[in-house]
Protein backbone atom coordinates (compact mmCIF):
# COMPACT_ATOMS: atom_id res chain seq x y z
CA UNK A 1 0.00 0.00 0.00
CA UNK A 2 2.82 2.41 0.89
CA UNK A 3 4.55 1.75 -2.45
CA UNK A 4 1.28 2.34 -4.31
CA UNK A 5 0.78 5.61 -2.44
CA UNK A 6 4.32 6.72 -3.24
CA UNK A 7 3.83 5.95 -6.94
CA UNK A 8 0.61 7.97 -6.92
CA UNK A 9 2.38 10.94 -5.34
CA UNK A 10 5.34 10.63 -7.69
CA UNK A 11 9.03 10.78 -6.88
CA UNK A 12 9.73 13.69 -4.50
CA UNK A 13 12.05 16.36 -5.84
CA UNK A 14 15.47 16.11 -4.14
CA UNK A 15 16.70 18.94 -2.00
CA UNK A 16 18.08 21.72 -4.20
CA UNK A 17 21.73 22.61 -4.04
CA UNK A 18 22.47 25.94 -2.40
CA UNK A 19 24.31 28.01 -4.99
CA UNK A 20 24.75 31.10 -2.86
CA UNK A 21 28.51 30.58 -2.79
CA UNK A 22 28.81 30.03 -6.54
CA UNK A 23 30.61 33.00 -8.18
CA UNK A 24 28.16 35.15 -10.16
CA UNK A 25 28.92 36.27 -13.69
CA UNK A 26 26.35 38.91 -14.65
CA UNK A 27 26.93 40.02 -18.21
CA UNK A 28 27.51 43.76 -18.52
CA UNK A 29 24.78 43.81 -21.16
CA UNK A 30 22.33 40.87 -21.29
CA UNK A 31 20.43 40.16 -24.46
CA UNK A 32 21.24 39.69 -28.11
CA UNK A 33 20.94 41.16 -31.56
CA UNK A 34 19.68 44.70 -32.02
CA UNK A 35 19.09 45.01 -28.28
CA UNK A 36 22.88 45.32 -28.00
CA UNK A 37 25.06 47.96 -29.59
CA UNK A 38 28.29 46.74 -31.12
CA UNK A 39 30.21 48.43 -28.29
CA UNK A 40 28.08 46.61 -25.69
CA UNK A 41 28.63 43.27 -27.41
CA UNK A 42 32.38 43.90 -27.47
CA UNK A 43 32.30 44.73 -23.76
CA UNK A 44 30.55 41.41 -23.11
CA UNK A 45 33.24 39.58 -25.08
CA UNK A 46 36.06 41.35 -23.25
CA UNK A 47 34.55 40.47 -19.87
CA UNK A 48 33.99 36.87 -20.95
CA UNK A 49 37.56 36.38 -22.17
CA UNK A 50 39.12 38.07 -19.14
CA UNK A 51 37.23 35.82 -16.72
CA UNK A 52 37.14 32.57 -18.69
CA UNK A 53 40.18 30.89 -17.10
CA UNK A 54 39.33 31.63 -13.46
CA UNK A 55 35.67 30.81 -13.99
CA UNK A 56 36.45 27.46 -15.60
CA UNK A 57 38.75 26.60 -12.71
CA UNK A 58 36.00 27.52 -10.23
CA UNK A 59 33.53 25.41 -12.20
CA UNK A 60 35.92 22.46 -12.21
CA UNK A 61 36.21 22.59 -8.42
CA UNK A 62 32.43 22.92 -8.06
CA UNK A 63 31.77 19.93 -10.32
CA UNK A 64 34.27 17.77 -8.48
CA UNK A 65 32.59 18.69 -5.19
CA UNK A 66 29.20 17.70 -6.66
CA UNK A 67 30.14 14.35 -8.22
CA UNK A 68 30.63 15.90 -11.65
CA UNK A 69 33.14 15.10 -14.40
CA UNK A 70 36.61 16.61 -14.63
CA UNK A 71 37.11 18.45 -17.93
CA UNK A 72 40.87 18.22 -17.52
CA UNK A 73 40.76 14.44 -17.29
CA UNK A 74 38.35 13.74 -20.15
CA UNK A 75 38.97 14.65 -23.79
CA UNK A 76 36.43 16.36 -26.01
CA UNK A 77 33.24 14.40 -26.54
CA UNK A 78 33.99 12.11 -23.58
CA UNK A 79 33.61 15.12 -21.30
CA UNK A 80 30.34 16.09 -22.98
CA UNK A 81 29.01 12.56 -22.52
CA UNK A 82 30.00 12.50 -18.85
CA UNK A 83 28.54 15.95 -18.26
CA UNK A 84 25.23 14.95 -19.84
CA UNK A 85 25.08 11.80 -17.71
CA UNK A 86 25.78 13.87 -14.60
CA UNK A 87 23.10 16.36 -15.58
CA UNK A 88 20.50 13.63 -16.11
CA UNK A 89 21.22 12.37 -12.60
CA UNK A 90 21.50 15.67 -10.76
CA UNK A 91 19.57 18.29 -12.78
CA UNK A 92 16.65 18.17 -10.34
CA UNK A 93 18.94 19.53 -7.62
CA UNK A 94 19.39 22.82 -9.44
CA UNK A 95 16.92 25.60 -8.64
CA UNK A 96 14.05 24.88 -11.03
CA UNK A 97 13.07 27.43 -13.67
CA UNK A 98 9.44 27.32 -12.51
CA UNK A 99 10.46 28.16 -8.93
CA UNK A 100 12.54 31.22 -9.79
CA UNK A 101 11.03 34.69 -9.46
CA UNK A 102 9.40 36.01 -12.63
CA UNK A 103 12.12 37.05 -15.09
CA UNK A 104 13.05 37.33 -18.73
CA UNK A 105 14.29 33.94 -19.98
CA UNK A 106 17.58 33.27 -21.76
CA UNK A 107 19.34 35.11 -23.33
CA UNK A 108 17.97 38.16 -21.50
CA UNK A 109 18.02 36.61 -18.03
CA UNK A 110 19.94 38.00 -15.06
CA UNK A 111 22.73 35.76 -13.74
CA UNK A 112 23.19 36.77 -10.13
CA UNK A 113 21.22 36.88 -6.89
CA UNK A 114 18.16 34.64 -7.12
CA UNK A 115 19.24 33.72 -10.65
CA UNK A 116 22.76 32.49 -9.85
CA UNK A 117 21.90 29.15 -11.49
CA UNK A 118 22.26 30.94 -14.82
CA UNK A 119 25.89 31.75 -14.08
CA UNK A 120 26.44 28.03 -13.48
CA UNK A 121 24.67 27.11 -16.72
CA UNK A 122 26.71 29.66 -18.65
CA UNK A 123 29.92 28.24 -17.22
CA UNK A 124 28.85 24.69 -18.08
CA UNK A 125 28.19 25.78 -21.66
CA UNK A 126 31.60 27.44 -21.79
CA UNK A 127 33.18 24.22 -20.51
CA UNK A 128 31.77 22.37 -23.52
CA UNK A 129 33.19 25.12 -25.73
CA UNK A 130 36.59 24.76 -24.12
CA UNK A 131 36.46 20.99 -24.66
CA UNK A 132 35.90 21.70 -28.36
CA UNK A 133 38.73 24.25 -28.54
CA UNK A 134 41.21 21.92 -26.88
CA UNK A 135 40.41 19.20 -29.41
CA UNK A 136 40.15 21.43 -32.49
CA UNK A 137 42.00 24.77 -32.47
CA UNK A 138 40.06 25.95 -35.53
CA UNK A 139 37.48 27.23 -33.03
CA UNK A 140 37.81 30.42 -31.04
CA UNK A 141 35.56 32.59 -28.89
CA UNK A 142 34.17 35.70 -30.54
CA UNK A 143 31.02 37.59 -31.47
CA UNK A 144 28.48 36.54 -34.05
CA UNK A 145 28.45 39.66 -36.22
CA UNK A 146 26.71 38.06 -39.18
CA UNK A 147 24.45 40.68 -40.78
CA UNK A 148 21.82 38.13 -41.83
CA UNK A 149 21.57 36.72 -38.30
CA UNK A 150 21.21 40.25 -36.98
CA UNK A 151 18.44 41.07 -39.46
CA UNK A 152 16.66 37.80 -38.70
CA UNK A 153 16.76 38.39 -34.94
CA UNK A 154 18.75 35.25 -34.21
CA UNK A 155 19.50 34.66 -30.53
CA UNK A 156 23.18 34.11 -31.35
CA UNK A 157 23.54 37.57 -32.92
CA UNK A 158 26.04 39.86 -31.17
CA UNK A 159 26.54 37.25 -28.47
CA UNK A 160 29.70 35.46 -27.37
CA UNK A 161 29.88 32.21 -29.34
CA UNK A 162 32.39 29.82 -30.85
CA UNK A 163 33.55 30.74 -34.35
CA UNK A 164 35.52 28.88 -37.01
CA UNK A 165 36.51 29.97 -40.51
CA UNK A 166 34.46 28.21 -43.16
CA UNK A 167 36.43 26.06 -45.58
CA UNK A 168 34.20 27.42 -48.33
CA UNK A 169 33.13 30.93 -47.32
CA UNK A 170 30.46 32.84 -49.20
CA UNK A 171 30.07 36.61 -49.65
CA UNK A 172 27.40 36.49 -46.94
CA UNK A 173 29.02 34.10 -44.46
CA UNK A 174 32.68 33.53 -43.64
CA UNK A 175 32.45 31.82 -40.25
CA UNK A 176 30.61 28.92 -38.69
CA UNK A 177 28.78 29.93 -35.52
CA UNK A 178 28.26 27.57 -32.59
CA UNK A 179 26.25 28.67 -29.57
CA UNK A 180 26.33 26.12 -26.75
CA UNK A 181 24.24 27.97 -24.19
CA UNK A 182 20.88 26.87 -25.67
CA UNK A 183 21.78 23.26 -24.87
CA UNK A 184 22.14 24.03 -21.16
CA UNK A 185 19.53 26.72 -20.71
CA UNK A 186 16.94 24.78 -22.72
CA UNK A 187 17.51 21.65 -20.64
CA UNK A 188 17.08 23.66 -17.46
CA UNK A 189 13.87 25.34 -18.58
CA UNK A 190 12.40 22.16 -20.08
CA UNK A 191 13.94 19.26 -18.11
CA UNK A 192 11.33 16.79 -19.36
CA UNK A 193 11.97 17.53 -23.03
CA UNK A 194 12.66 14.60 -25.35
CA UNK A 195 15.93 16.24 -26.35
CA UNK A 196 17.25 16.24 -22.80
CA UNK A 197 15.74 13.01 -21.51
CA UNK A 198 16.18 10.67 -24.48
CA UNK A 199 18.80 12.20 -26.77
CA UNK A 200 22.38 13.34 -26.29
CA UNK A 201 22.73 16.47 -28.37
CA UNK A 202 25.51 17.65 -26.06
CA UNK A 203 27.86 14.88 -27.15
CA UNK A 204 26.78 15.01 -30.78
CA UNK A 205 27.26 18.78 -30.98
CA UNK A 206 30.70 18.64 -29.40
CA UNK A 207 31.82 15.70 -31.54
CA UNK A 208 30.54 17.31 -34.74
CA UNK A 209 32.39 20.53 -33.92
CA UNK A 210 35.60 18.64 -33.21
CA UNK A 211 35.24 16.70 -36.45
CA UNK A 212 34.75 19.88 -38.47
CA UNK A 213 31.19 19.12 -39.49
CA UNK A 214 30.10 22.73 -39.12
CA UNK A 215 32.95 24.47 -40.93
CA UNK A 216 34.80 21.83 -42.97
CA UNK A 217 32.14 19.35 -44.08
CA UNK A 218 33.42 16.48 -46.19
N, C-alpha and C positions, 0 to 999 in steps of 0.2 A: 504493500500500500504506500509506504514512504517513497519507494522508487517511482511509482506511478505519479504521485503528487509532485515529486521533483521534476519529472519529465513534463508535466503539465505547466509548471511554473517556468520551465526553461533553465538553462545553465546560468547561474548568477554571474554578473560581470565582476571580474577580479578587481581588487583594490588598485586604483590608479597610481602610477608613479608620481611622486612629487618632483616637479621640475623646477622648483623655485631657485635651486642652486645652479641650474644650467645657464651658461653665459648667453645673454640675449644678443641678437644681431639684427636690430631694426634697420632696414634700408633707409638711407637718407631720403629717398623719394620712391615710395611704393607705387606700383602700377605698371603700365606698359603703353606702348604705342604713342599716340598723339597726346595722351595725358602727361607724358614726360617730354621736356625739352631735350635737345641733344646734350646740352651742358649737364642737365640733371642725370641723364643716362650715363654720361661719362663719370660723373661723381659716384654713382652707384658702382660702376666697374672699378674705379680706383679704390673704393672702400672694400669691395669684395677681394681684390687681389692683395691688398695690404694685410688683410686679416685671414686669408685662406689657410696659410700654414699653421698658425696658432689655433685656429678654430678646428682644423682637421685633427690636430693633436688632442685637443680637448674632447672632440667627438670620440676618438679612438679610446681614450681612457673611460669615457662614459659607457661606451658599448661593452668594453671588457668588464666593467662593474655591473652590467646588466645582462650578462650571458650572451653578448653579441659577438659577431665575428671580428677578426683583426684584419684590417685592410692591408697591413704591412706583411702579413703572413700568407695571404691568399692572392694569387694573381688574377687580374682581369675578371672574366666571367665567373670564376669560382667564387670570388668575393660577392658578386651580385647574387649568385645562387644562394650563398650562405645568408646574406642579408635578407633576401626574400623569405627564406625559411624561418629566420628569426622573427621577422615581422609577422608572419602568419601565426606564430606561436604567441607573440607578446603584444601585438597591436592593440588589443583590448585594454592594455594597461596604460596607454596614452590617454590624455584628456580627450574625450570624444568631441567631435565637431558639434553634435547636437546639444552638448552640455556647456559649450562656451557661450559667453555673452554674445548678443547680436552683433554682427560685424560683417564687413565686406569680405567675401571669400577671395581665395587666391586668384590673381596675383596682387590684389589690392590690400590684402590683409595686413594688420599689424603683426609684429613678431616679438613683442615683449610683454611684460606684465601678465595678464590673464591669458595671453596668446603666445606664451613662450614655446609651446609645442611647435609653432611654425618656424622658430629658429632651429629647433632640432630637425624638423623635416627638411629645411633648406640645407642644413649641413649634411644630412644623409644623401640628399640628391647630389651635392657637391662631391661626396665621397665616391659615388658611382662615376662621376665625371673624372675624378682623379685616377680611378682604376683604369678608365679608358686611356687617359693621357700617358700613364706609365707604360701601357702595352702598345700604344700607337702614337708616336710623337707628332703625327700629322695634325692632331687636334690641339687646340689652344682655347683658352677662355677669351671672350670678347663680347661685343655687342652685335645683336642682329640689326643691321642698318639697311636691310633690304627694303627698297622703296615700295615694292609690290606688297610685301607683308605689312608695311606701315599703312598703305592705302586700304588694305583688306581688313585692318583691325585685328591682326593676328596677335595672340597673347605673348608670343615670343618677341614681338617687335620692340626694339630699344631696351631689351632686357639682357642681362648677363647670361650667355649661353656658351656651349661649345661650338667652335667653328673649325672647318677644314676646307682647304682649297679644293675645288672641284677639278677632277682630272680633265673634264670637258666643260669648261665654263661657257656660259652664253652671255650675250650683251646684257641680259636682265639679271643674271645670277652667277656669281663667281665663287660662292662659298656654300658648303653644306651647313645647315643649322641643326643643332641637337639640343633640345631643352629637356632636361631630366626632371625638373621639379614637378611637372604634371603627374609623373608616375607615383611620386610620394604623396603629394597633396591630394590627388584623386583617390588614392587608396585610403587616406585618412578620412576624407569626407564621405566616401562610399565604401565602407569596409566589407560590405556583403556583395559587392559587384562581382560579376563572373570573371572579369579581368584579374582582380586581386585574388579571389578565392581559388579559381580553377586554372588559371593561366600563369605563365611566368614571363611577362613582358619585360621585367627588369633584366633578367639574364639575356633574353633575346636581343634587347636593345643594345646592351653593353657589348655582346659578342658581335653583333652586326657592325657596330661602330669600330671595333678593333679590327675586324676583317676588311673594313673599307667599303662596306655595302652602301653607305650613304654618299660617299664622295669619289670612290674609285670602283664602281660596279664593273663586274667582269662581262 
